[in-house]
Amino acid sequence: LPSVFARARGTAKVRLEAGRNGHDVARRLSADVDAALRLLFSTVGADEAACNVSLIAVGGYGRGELAPFSDLDLLFLHDERTTPARLVE
């Protein structure tokens, strides 16, 4: 999965170097990362019914304005009854 993120950032870099609008590139990169995180979240079996966990994007990423070398600001919201061990099973 790290290669998915690297590929998305590489695509954003190419778009910027080609003169594309920075806001459009940031929105597209955010959408690409959304898709990758959905895949990751579904791969580990983290559906809300099973473990009561939600993944929430915050900061620039949450606004859909992810810059190519920005970090991902994520919030994991969970039911207080969910144990840490359950989150990583």
N, C-alpha and C positions, 0 to 999 in steps of 0.2 A: 504493500500500500504506500510506502514512502515514495515509490516511483510514480504513483499517480499524482501525488502532490508536486513532485519535482517536474513532472510533465506539464501540469497546469501552470506552474510558475514560469516554466520555459516558454510556454505558449503566450503567456502574458508579456514576457520580455520581448518576444518577437513582434507582438502587436504594437507595443509601445515604440519599438525601434522603427516600425513601419509608419509611424505617425498617427496611430489611432488615438482617439480621445481617451485621456487618462481615466475619466469617470466610467466610460464604457468598459474599459479594460478591467477596472476594479470590480465592476458589477459582474462581469463575465467570470473573473477569477473566483469571486464569492460563490457564484452558481456552480462552478466546477468543484470547489471544495465541498459545497453542500452535497453534491452527488457522491463524492468520495466518502464523506462522513456517513451518509445514509447507508452506503454499502458496508462500511466498517461496522456500524451499529447493528445492522441486520445480520451480519456475519457472526458476531459474537452472541447473537440471540437476545439482544437487549430490547425486547418489546415491552411496552408499558404494562401489559397484562401480566407478564412473567415476573418482572422485578421492580415495577414502579419507579423507573428512572426516565428522566427526560434530559435530552442534551440541548442546551440553549446557547446560541451564539450571542456574544455581547461585544461591545466596543465597535471598532470600525468594521469588523467582520459581521457583527450583528446588524449593522446598518447597510450591509451589502456593499461596503467600500473597502474591500481587502486589497491592500497594496502588495505588489509581488514579493517583497521580502519582509512583510509584516508577520508578527506572531499571530497565532489563533487564540483569541480569547473565548474560552468555552466555560459554561457553567453546567455542572451535573446536578440536577435537582432530583432528589429521591425521597421516598417515604422514610420517615425516621425509623421505621421498623425494619427497613432493609439493612442487613448487615454488610459490612465491607467485603466479607468473603463471598457473599451472594453476588455482588457487583462484578466480580472477576471470574466467576465460574464459567 
